[in-house]
């Protein structure tokens, strides 16, 4: 599961820049949730709106849903077939069918209807309150806060387990062809060969999220990671007033740069 998780999350980050894939998408997340990362997973500790923090935040809701689809470039082919067409292995199609074929191991196919990007609107105000708690010793530096959530319906995720991998989606409806972005159509998997992971969500789910945390901007820059290595260098830079090693702020964290991960 861990390998499948990492394969999916890498593909997700390439499509949804600066967002982490929620895996599995059935995991319930809310704006304002805070917690830690351990072995690549977000572990919820609570919500900043509840005790003991009781930080009020405003939610900016997205009212313009979009349809999203991505797949590993050059490694996935799809075929949408109507009833009566000839499908896999020359077998006639009984129900409307959507075939997904992979020619590489660890390739990803993703689709979601009615995607919404919801976020905390007053992030700066929230950040100031969290910094107050941090300075008072009531907030751990390793904590992250979910400040953006991506939601979607009819989420389909398929990950190949071999270089010759296929699966089919079928619709139990009297329709000409399958429209993956029609959330009213009920889909299910039919034939699956050498598939490493597959899922079709039922209803709305949280497919991804963005996080913010308390950090020193100096250490959040990858260019400094290999050069800033010891306390004497920190002190020298501080004495020369080139940087302030005590400069702590609250803001976005790029996925894949989780130096605070357990």
C-alpha positions as CSV (number, residue, x, y, z in Angstrom):
1,X,0.0,0.0,0.0
2,X,2.8,2.4,0.8
3,X,4.4,2.1,-2.6
4,X,1.0,2.6,-4.3
5,X,0.5,5.6,-2.0
6,X,3.7,7.2,-3.2
7,X,3.1,6.5,-6.8
8,X,-0.3,8.2,-6.7
9,X,0.8,11.2,-4.6
10,X,3.7,11.9,-7.0
11,X,1.3,11.9,-10.0
12,X,-1.2,14.0,-8.0
13,X,1.3,16.7,-7.2
14,X,2.3,17.0,-10.9
15,X,-1.3,17.8,-11.8
16,X,-2.5,19.7,-8.7
17,X,0.5,21.9,-8.0
18,X,1.3,22.6,-4.3
19,X,-1.3,20.1,-3.1
20,X,-1.0,16.7,-1.5
21,X,-3.1,13.8,-2.6
22,X,-5.5,12.4,0.0
23,X,-4.9,8.7,0.0
24,X,-7.2,6.9,0.2
25,X,-9.7,9.6,-0.8
26,X,-12.2,8.1,1.6
27,X,-10.2,9.6,4.5
28,X,-12.3,12.5,5.9
29,X,-10.6,15.9,6.1
30,X,-11.8,19.3,7.1
31,X,-10.5,22.8,6.8
32,X,-8.7,23.7,10.0
33,X,-7.7,20.2,10.8
34,X,-4.2,20.1,12.3
35,X,-1.8,17.2,12.9
36,X,1.5,15.7,11.9
37,X,2.9,13.7,9.0
38,X,4.2,10.2,9.7
39,X,5.4,7.8,7.0
40,X,3.8,10.0,4.4
41,X,0.4,10.1,6.0
42,X,-1.5,13.0,7.7
43,X,-2.4,12.1,11.2
44,X,-5.1,14.3,12.6
45,X,-4.8,15.7,16.1
46,X,-7.8,18.0,16.1
47,X,-9.2,21.2,14.5
48,X,-8.0,24.7,15.3
49,X,-11.6,25.8,15.7
50,X,-12.1,23.6,18.7
51,X,-10.6,23.7,22.2
52,X,-8.0,24.4,23.3
53,X,-7.2,26.8,20.4
54,X,-10.7,28.0,19.3
55,X,-9.3,29.9,16.3
56,X,-12.1,31.4,14.2
57,X,-11.6,31.1,10.5
58,X,-13.6,32.0,7.4
59,X,-14.1,29.6,4.6
60,X,-13.9,30.7,0.9
61,X,-16.1,28.3,-1.0
62,X,-15.6,27.5,-4.6
63,X,-18.8,27.8,-6.6
64,X,-17.4,26.9,-10.0
65,X,-16.8,23.2,-10.2
66,X,-14.5,21.8,-12.9
67,X,-13.9,18.3,-14.2
68,X,-10.3,16.9,-13.8
69,X,-8.5,14.0,-15.4
70,X,-4.9,13.1,-15.6
71,X,-2.8,10.1,-16.5
72,X,0.8,9.0,-16.7
73,X,1.9,10.6,-20.0
74,X,2.4,8.1,-22.8
75,X,1.7,5.1,-20.5
76,X,-2.1,5.0,-20.6
77,X,-4.7,4.6,-23.4
78,X,-8.5,4.7,-23.0
79,X,-11.4,3.5,-25.1
80,X,-15.1,4.5,-24.6
81,X,-17.4,1.9,-26.1
82,X,-21.1,1.6,-26.6
83,X,-23.3,-1.5,-26.2
84,X,-22.6,-3.8,-29.1
85,X,-19.0,-2.7,-29.8
86,X,-16.2,-5.2,-29.7
87,X,-14.2,-5.0,-26.5
88,X,-11.3,-6.8,-24.9
89,X,-10.3,-10.1,-26.5
90,X,-13.0,-9.6,-29.2
91,X,-15.9,-10.0,-26.8
92,X,-19.0,-7.9,-27.6
93,X,-19.8,-5.2,-25.2
94,X,-23.0,-5.9,-23.2
95,X,-23.1,-2.6,-21.3
96,X,-21.5,0.8,-22.0
97,X,-17.8,0.3,-21.2
98,X,-14.8,2.5,-20.6
99,X,-11.5,0.6,-21.1
100,X,-8.2,1.7,-19.5
101,X,-5.0,0.1,-20.8
102,X,-1.5,0.6,-19.3
103,X,1.7,-0.1,-21.1
104,X,3.9,0.6,-18.1
105,X,4.1,-0.5,-14.5
106,X,3.3,2.1,-11.8
107,X,1.3,4.2,-14.2
108,X,-1.7,6.2,-12.9
109,X,-5.2,7.1,-14.3
110,X,-7.3,9.6,-12.4
111,X,-10.7,11.2,-13.1
112,X,-13.1,13.3,-11.0
113,X,-16.2,15.2,-11.7
114,X,-17.4,18.5,-10.0
115,X,-14.0,19.4,-8.5
116,X,-14.1,22.3,-6.0
117,X,-11.2,24.1,-4.4
118,X,-12.2,25.4,-0.9
119,X,-9.9,27.2,1.4
120,X,-9.4,29.2,4.6
121,X,-9.9,32.8,3.6
122,X,-8.3,34.6,6.5
123,X,-5.0,32.6,6.6
124,X,-2.9,35.6,7.8
125,X,-5.2,36.2,10.8
126,X,-5.1,32.5,11.6
127,X,-1.4,32.4,11.2
128,X,-0.9,35.3,13.7
129,X,-3.0,33.4,16.3
130,X,-1.1,30.2,15.8
131,X,2.2,32.1,16.1
132,X,0.9,33.5,19.4
133,X,0.2,29.9,20.6
134,X,3.6,28.8,19.4
135,X,5.5,31.6,21.2
136,X,3.5,30.7,24.3
137,X,4.6,27.1,24.1
138,X,1.1,25.8,23.2
139,X,1.8,24.8,19.6
140,X,4.3,22.3,18.3
141,X,6.4,23.3,15.4
142,X,5.8,20.0,13.6
143,X,2.1,20.7,13.5
144,X,0.6,21.4,10.0
145,X,-2.8,22.9,9.3
146,X,-5.1,22.0,6.4
147,X,-5.8,25.4,4.8
148,X,-7.1,24.2,1.4
149,X,-9.1,21.1,0.4
150,X,-9.9,19.8,-3.1
151,X,-13.2,17.9,-3.3
152,X,-14.6,15.9,-6.1
153,X,-17.3,13.4,-7.1
154,X,-17.1,10.0,-9.0
155,X,-13.4,9.8,-8.2
156,X,-11.7,7.1,-10.2
157,X,-8.1,6.0,-9.4
158,X,-6.4,3.1,-11.2
159,X,-2.7,2.2,-10.7
160,X,-1.1,-0.4,-12.9
161,X,0.9,-3.3,-11.4
162,X,2.4,-4.5,-14.7
163,X,3.5,-3.2,-18.1
164,X,0.5,-5.0,-19.6
165,X,-2.4,-4.0,-17.4
166,X,-6.0,-3.4,-18.3
167,X,-9.3,-2.7,-16.5
168,X,-12.8,-1.8,-17.6
169,X,-15.5,0.4,-16.1
170,X,-19.1,-0.5,-16.9
171,X,-22.3,1.6,-16.4
172,X,-25.6,0.1,-15.3
173,X,-27.7,2.6,-17.2
174,X,-29.3,2.9,-20.6
175,X,-26.9,5.5,-22.1
176,X,-25.0,5.6,-25.4
177,X,-21.5,5.9,-23.8
178,X,-20.0,6.5,-20.5
179,X,-19.3,10.1,-19.4
180,X,-16.9,10.0,-16.5
181,X,-17.9,13.5,-15.5
182,X,-21.5,12.7,-15.2
183,X,-21.8,12.2,-11.4
184,X,-25.3,10.7,-11.8
185,X,-24.0,7.6,-13.6
186,X,-23.2,4.6,-11.4
187,X,-20.0,2.9,-12.5
188,X,-18.3,-0.3,-11.4
189,X,-15.2,-2.2,-12.4
190,X,-15.6,-5.2,-14.7
191,X,-12.5,-6.9,-16.1
192,X,-9.3,-6.1,-14.2
193,X,-5.9,-7.7,-15.0
194,X,-2.6,-7.0,-13.2
195,X,-4.0,-3.8,-11.5
196,X,-2.1,-2.7,-8.4
197,X,-4.9,-0.4,-7.0
198,X,-8.3,0.7,-8.1
199,X,-11.2,2.7,-6.5
200,X,-14.4,4.4,-7.5
201,X,-15.7,6.8,-4.9
202,X,-19.3,7.1,-4.0
203,X,-20.4,10.7,-3.7
204,X,-18.3,13.6,-2.7
205,X,-14.9,13.1,-1.2
206,X,-11.7,15.0,-0.4
207,X,-9.2,14.2,-3.1
208,X,-6.4,16.5,-2.0
209,X,-5.3,19.3,0.4
210,X,-2.8,22.1,0.9
211,X,-1.1,22.8,4.2
212,X,0.5,25.6,6.2
213,X,2.7,25.5,9.2
214,X,5.1,27.4,11.5
215,X,8.6,27.6,9.9
216,X,11.7,29.6,9.5
217,X,11.8,30.8,5.8
218,X,15.6,30.1,5.7
219,X,15.1,26.3,6.3
220,X,12.1,26.2,3.9
221,X,14.4,26.9,0.9
222,X,16.0,23.8,-0.5
223,X,19.0,25.7,-1.8
224,X,20.1,26.2,1.8
225,X,19.7,22.6,3.0
226,X,23.2,21.5,1.8
227,X,25.0,24.7,2.8
228,X,23.6,25.6,6.2
229,X,24.7,22.7,8.4
230,X,26.2,23.9,11.7
231,X,25.5,26.3,14.5
232,X,28.7,28.3,13.9
233,X,27.6,29.2,10.4
234,X,24.1,30.2,11.7
235,X,25.8,32.4,14.3
236,X,28.2,34.0,11.8
237,X,25.3,34.8,9.4
238,X,23.3,36.2,12.2
239,X,26.1,38.4,13.5
240,X,26.6,39.8,10.0
241,X,22.9,40.5,9.9
242,X,22.5,38.6,6.6
243,X,19.7,36.5,8.1
244,X,17.7,36.2,11.2
245,X,17.7,32.6,12.3
246,X,14.9,33.3,14.7
247,X,12.6,34.6,12.0
248,X,9.5,32.4,12.4
249,X,6.4,32.7,10.2
250,X,3.3,30.8,9.2
251,X,2.6,29.9,5.6
252,X,2.4,27.3,2.8
253,X,4.5,24.2,2.7
254,X,5.4,22.6,-0.7
255,X,4.5,18.9,-0.8
256,X,7.7,16.8,-0.9
257,X,9.6,19.3,1.3
258,X,8.3,17.9,4.6
259,X,11.5,18.2,6.6
260,X,9.3,18.1,9.7
261,X,7.9,14.6,8.8
262,X,8.2,12.0,11.5
